[in-house]
Amino acid sequence: MKLFVWDFHGVLEKGNDLAVLDITNKVLEQAGYSERLNEDSAVEYYGLKWYEYFERLLPRLSSEECEALQAACFKLCENNIDMLAARIKVNDFAIEVLGKIEASKNEMILLSNTRQPDLLWFMDVIGIKKYFPTGKVFGVNAHERHGEKEDALRDYLDGKTFEKIIIIGDSVSDMDLKHVAGGITYYYSRPPLRPMSKTEADYFITDLREILKQL
């Protein structure tokens, strides 16, 4: 049996980068800052933890102040869930790919820096929750430094063996999971391909259907 390890935002989902842009700028406005996140920076920062956005946008602030702005972003999300729902969609070919992997009887897990309740909500909105039953979804809440994907994957693999492990993500940290699990890494970007600096991956792809070659 093979194990497919998926990232969520920017891979199985599209549009969250725009929601992050909207929410970040609203929080900056409410907090009285003149700085704003633009679309280029939203692309550049995507995959970072939210407090890291503010560390880059407002380098004069302390870590505590950046984390307070992050908390304000989460609160705004919770109180204005329609801002997220209006932006996020299932990514191109994601349903097709997940369905074929499920039918192949191979195993899939989902690892995300998102908080677990938020991750489950996102999955429900875009219609992929059925592919990842209980015990296969790990929202490690790394935004608040409560965990890391590496730890979640290491714990999941404890006592398990797989013929092959395939890791699909859109960040350096996703590709670094290979150091925990071995396997094959796919760096995914929506077209056009946007390779990140210092990213080591076995494959760079813009079409999720490329993953099906591993079946």
KOLTIBA-691709 format. One line per 8 residues: their letters; for each residue x, y, z of C-alpha. Coordinates in nm, 2 decimals. Last residue first. Example, Ala and Ser with C-alpha at 12.3 -4.5 7.8 and 13.67 -1.06 7.14 Angstrom:
2
SA> 1.37 -0.11 0.71 ~ 1.23 -0.45 0.78
END
This chain:
215
LQKLIERL> -0.08 0.47 -0.87 ~ 0.22 0.71 -0.88 ~ 0.13 0.84 -1.22 ~ -0.19 0.97 -1.06 ~ 0.01 1.25 -0.91 ~ 0.04 1.42 -1.25 ~ -0.33 1.47 -1.23 ~ -0.27 1.75 -0.98
DTIFYDAE> -0.16 1.98 -1.27 ~ 0.10 2.26 -1.22 ~ 0.39 2.03 -1.13 ~ 0.75 2.04 -1.00 ~ 0.88 1.69 -0.93 ~ 1.15 1.54 -0.70 ~ 1.15 1.85 -0.48 ~ 1.41 2.07 -0.32
TKSMPRLP> 1.30 2.42 -0.26 ~ 1.57 2.67 -0.19 ~ 1.37 2.95 -0.36 ~ 1.01 2.88 -0.43 ~ 0.91 2.75 -0.77 ~ 0.62 2.95 -0.91 ~ 0.47 2.74 -1.20 ~ 0.22 2.93 -1.40
PRSYYYTI> -0.02 2.77 -1.33 ~ -0.12 2.67 -0.98 ~ 0.18 2.54 -0.80 ~ 0.26 2.19 -0.68 ~ 0.59 2.07 -0.54 ~ 0.58 1.69 -0.56 ~ 0.79 1.49 -0.32 ~ 0.88 1.12 -0.34
GGAVHKLD> 0.94 0.90 -0.04 ~ 1.15 0.95 0.28 ~ 0.93 1.00 0.58 ~ 1.09 1.25 0.81 ~ 1.34 1.41 0.57 ~ 1.08 1.39 0.30 ~ 0.87 1.62 0.51 ~ 1.11 1.89 0.40
MDSVSDGI> 0.91 1.92 0.07 ~ 0.61 2.04 0.28 ~ 0.82 2.28 0.47 ~ 0.95 2.43 0.14 ~ 0.60 2.50 0.03 ~ 0.33 2.39 -0.21 ~ 0.25 2.04 -0.12 ~ 0.23 1.68 -0.23
IIIKEFTK> 0.42 1.40 -0.05 ~ 0.41 1.04 -0.19 ~ 0.52 0.76 0.04 ~ 0.59 0.42 -0.11 ~ 0.54 0.05 -0.02 ~ 0.42 0.16 0.32 ~ 0.51 0.06 0.67 ~ 0.33 0.15 1.00
GDLYDRLA> 0.45 0.13 1.36 ~ 0.49 0.51 1.40 ~ 0.40 0.66 1.06 ~ 0.12 0.88 1.21 ~ 0.35 1.01 1.49 ~ 0.62 1.10 1.24 ~ 0.36 1.27 1.02 ~ 0.22 1.48 1.30
DEKEGHRE> 0.57 1.58 1.43 ~ 0.68 1.68 1.08 ~ 0.36 1.88 1.03 ~ 0.45 2.09 1.33 ~ 0.28 2.16 1.66 ~ 0.12 2.42 1.89 ~ 0.33 2.71 1.76 ~ 0.01 2.93 1.73
HANVGFVK> 0.02 2.94 1.35 ~ 0.14 2.58 1.37 ~ -0.21 2.47 1.44 ~ -0.14 2.11 1.36 ~ -0.45 2.04 1.16 ~ -0.42 1.67 1.10 ~ -0.68 1.48 0.90 ~ -0.66 1.10 0.85
GTPFYKKI> -0.78 0.99 1.20 ~ -1.14 1.06 1.12 ~ -1.21 1.01 0.75 ~ -1.02 1.19 0.46 ~ -1.19 1.14 0.13 ~ -1.53 1.22 0.26 ~ -1.41 1.57 0.37 ~ -1.35 1.68 0.01
GIVDMFWL> -1.65 1.90 -0.07 ~ -1.50 2.25 -0.09 ~ -1.70 2.38 0.21 ~ -1.66 2.06 0.41 ~ -1.28 2.06 0.38 ~ -1.27 2.43 0.49 ~ -1.48 2.35 0.79 ~ -1.26 2.05 0.88
LDPQRTNS> -0.95 2.27 0.86 ~ -1.11 2.54 1.08 ~ -1.18 2.29 1.35 ~ -0.82 2.15 1.32 ~ -0.64 2.48 1.32 ~ -0.45 2.53 0.99 ~ -0.09 2.43 0.95 ~ -0.22 2.14 0.74
LLIMENKS> -0.16 1.77 0.70 ~ -0.40 1.55 0.51 ~ -0.37 1.17 0.50 ~ -0.43 0.93 0.21 ~ -0.41 0.55 0.18 ~ -0.41 0.33 -0.13 ~ -0.73 0.13 -0.21 ~ -0.71 0.23 -0.58
AEIKGLVE> -1.06 0.37 -0.55 ~ -0.94 0.63 -0.30 ~ -0.66 0.73 -0.52 ~ -0.90 0.77 -0.81 ~ -1.14 0.97 -0.61 ~ -0.87 1.20 -0.48 ~ -0.74 1.27 -0.83 ~ -1.08 1.35 -0.98
IAFDNVKI> -1.19 1.56 -0.68 ~ -0.86 1.76 -0.70 ~ -0.89 1.82 -1.08 ~ -0.88 2.20 -1.04 ~ -0.88 2.31 -0.68 ~ -1.19 2.30 -0.46 ~ -1.30 2.66 -0.40 ~ -1.23 2.93 -0.14
RAALMDIN> -1.32 3.30 -0.20 ~ -1.69 3.35 -0.10 ~ -1.67 3.09 0.18 ~ -1.38 3.29 0.34 ~ -1.56 3.63 0.36 ~ -1.88 3.44 0.44 ~ -1.72 3.33 0.77 ~ -1.72 3.68 0.90
NECLKFCA> -1.71 3.64 1.28 ~ -1.48 3.34 1.28 ~ -1.26 3.49 1.01 ~ -1.24 3.82 1.20 ~ -1.14 3.63 1.51 ~ -0.87 3.45 1.32 ~ -0.73 3.77 1.18 ~ -0.74 3.94 1.52
AQLAECEE> -0.54 3.65 1.66 ~ -0.28 3.71 1.38 ~ -0.27 4.07 1.48 ~ -0.20 3.97 1.84 ~ 0.07 3.73 1.71 ~ 0.24 4.02 1.53 ~ 0.23 4.23 1.85 ~ 0.38 3.95 2.06
SSLRPLLR> 0.66 3.90 1.81 ~ 0.74 4.27 1.84 ~ 0.66 4.52 1.57 ~ 0.92 4.71 1.37 ~ 0.92 4.45 1.09 ~ 0.56 4.55 0.99 ~ 0.49 4.37 0.66 ~ 0.74 4.10 0.71
EFYEYWKL> 0.66 4.02 1.08 ~ 0.30 4.07 0.99 ~ 0.30 3.79 0.73 ~ 0.49 3.58 0.98 ~ 0.20 3.61 1.22 ~ -0.01 3.43 0.96 ~ 0.21 3.13 0.92 ~ 0.38 3.12 0.59
GYYEVASD> 0.24 2.92 0.30 ~ 0.16 3.22 0.09 ~ 0.41 3.50 0.16 ~ 0.52 3.56 -0.20 ~ 0.17 3.52 -0.34 ~ 0.02 3.76 -0.09 ~ 0.32 3.99 -0.15 ~ 0.23 4.01 -0.52
ENLRESYG> -0.14 4.06 -0.44 ~ -0.08 4.35 -0.21 ~ -0.08 4.34 0.18 ~ -0.14 4.68 0.32 ~ 0.06 4.92 0.54 ~ -0.12 5.22 0.68 ~ -0.18 5.07 1.03 ~ -0.48 5.17 1.24
AQELVKNT> -0.56 4.83 1.39 ~ -0.89 4.82 1.20 ~ -0.71 4.89 0.87 ~ -0.45 4.62 0.94 ~ -0.72 4.38 1.03 ~ -0.91 4.45 0.70 ~ -0.58 4.42 0.51 ~ -0.51 4.08 0.65
IDLVALDN> -0.87 3.96 0.60 ~ -0.89 4.05 0.23 ~ -0.54 3.91 0.15 ~ -0.60 3.59 0.34 ~ -0.92 3.55 0.14 ~ -0.73 3.60 -0.18 ~ -0.47 3.34 -0.08 ~ -0.76 3.11 0.02
GKELVGHF> -0.87 3.10 -0.35 ~ -0.77 2.75 -0.43 ~ -0.80 2.42 -0.24 ~ -0.65 2.08 -0.28 ~ -0.30 2.24 -0.32 ~ -0.30 2.61 -0.23 ~ -0.43 2.53 0.12 ~ -0.45 2.16 0.19
DWVFLKM> -0.12 1.97 0.21 ~ -0.15 1.60 0.11 ~ 0.04 1.29 0.21 ~ -0.03 1.00 -0.02 ~ 0.06 0.66 0.13 ~ 0.11 0.35 -0.08 ~ 0.00 0.00 0.00
END
